[in-house]
Amino acid sequence: MRTGSEPVPLWRQLSETAAVIATVRDGASGTAALDAVPSELRAGVQALAFQVWRNLGRAQALRTLLASKLPPPHADALLCVALALAWDTKNAPYDMFTLVNQTVEAAKRGRTTHGQASFLNACLRRFLREQDVLVTRTDADPVAYWNHPSWWIKRMQRDHPDHWRAILQAANNHAPMTLRVNVRKTTATNYLAMLSQAGIGARAAANDAIVLEQPTSVSQLPGFDLGLVSVQDAAAQIAAPLLLGASDTSDGLRILDACAAPGGKTGHLAELTNSLVMALEIDAHRTGRIRQNLTRLGLQADVVTADAARPQDWWDGQFFDAILLDAPCTASGIVRRHPDIRWLRRESDITQLARVQKQLLQSLWALLRPGGRFVYCTCSLFLAEGSAQVQTFLTHNTDAALLSSPGHLIPRNVANSEGVPDNPSCDYDGFFYALLQKRMA
């Protein structure tokens, strides 16, 4: 990274990365913490922070072996940054001695860490001397081995006894950049040809999604500004077709997309049907994102800022033919895209969010006409936010029928022994989908 013609020193990037890690430990999201980083440093700091979050369990276990007591918060964050980047030599982004030297330099220059510089230097020098032994000692610690909190690991073991290892492994892999083709303007085949002409490697995936070989700036994507494609994970692309069904009778409907920001599913619905789509979002800033996305796609929807759980504030009394509820959740299925989530969440969040999901389901179900379709989805792999939530709903709502549904989608981008994803066509985020229909009276 450069500011003007001068290279940005590594110590400064490490210092900013440590600040981001400390901010998330204090309860802020990684996105918010990274937004506060100076623009000229943000891309580099994000890359380092993502690597740290994917290795933070190991780093914290190593820090426990190296320090007899917990250092002050900012010094501890800086030490864990260095250990997370250094412990796996083959994947370390910098030479080990350079990383140690620059971490100590960052400590010396930090307002709250300069008094800890000698301590950090001693810890890291010892790590360099005893690296193999120390790493081996931490292998027996599940938090260090899987780089997830203990409660998260136990929850996945309980919820997905046959897949929990694959889920945790997939969460530490890099997510692909997946595109959704705007079928009003082009086809997957035609757009693949456009990408090839632009020198961008890509392949077709399930349901006409396109997966890029390498992440690319959207400014480099042919026709992105013209709305030919959108960036959307393959799992998220399931929502709109599932709600609309396979028939040709999806035009002229009243459709609600609840909790709609940033508008990916709203845009997909508008691409697939000539119907009135209402996009509902409680956050005014995020509502603006929906409008921006629709403008780029050249599509329209009725975008409303309101609380989906309070229909009395926004509903006009006319029933909807179809409702999509992408409910607030722990986001445990998209950790590979947001690796900070595992360290930000607490187990108690599951219960709290499950209550919100239950309220939203009940409130919006009352707005669906008899015979109408309802999709409940979350980007979570915890059963309490997926299958258990829907089963409870069905038990208390006898007018609801569960139609054929994907259920919990388990991430499949785990590489085999040759380093190739075991099922490239299913390289999607973790999601849950349930398709419900209201019985006729």
Secondary structure, 3 states (H helix, E strand, C coil): CEECCEECCHHHHHHHHHHHHHHHHCCCCHHHHHHCCCHHHHHHHHHHHHHHHCCHHHHHHHHHHHCCCCCCHHHHHHHHHHHHHHCCHHHCCCCHHHHHHHHHHHHHHCCCCHHHHHHHHHHHHHHHHHHHHHHHHHCCCHHHHHCCCHHHHHHHHHHCCCCHHHHHHHHCCCCCCEEEECCCCCCHHHHHHHHHHCCCCEEECHHHCEEECCCCCHHHCCCCCCCCEEECCCCHHHHHHHHHCCCCCCCCCEEEEECCCCCHHHHHHHHHCCCEEEEEECCHHHHHHHHHHHHHHCCCCEEEECCCCCHHHCCCCCCEEEEEEECCCCCCCCCCCCCCHHHHCCCHHHHHHHHHHHHHHHHHHCCEEEEEEEEEEECCCCHHHCHHHHHHHHHHCCCEEECCCCEEECCCCCECCCCCECCHHHCCCCEEEEEEEECCC
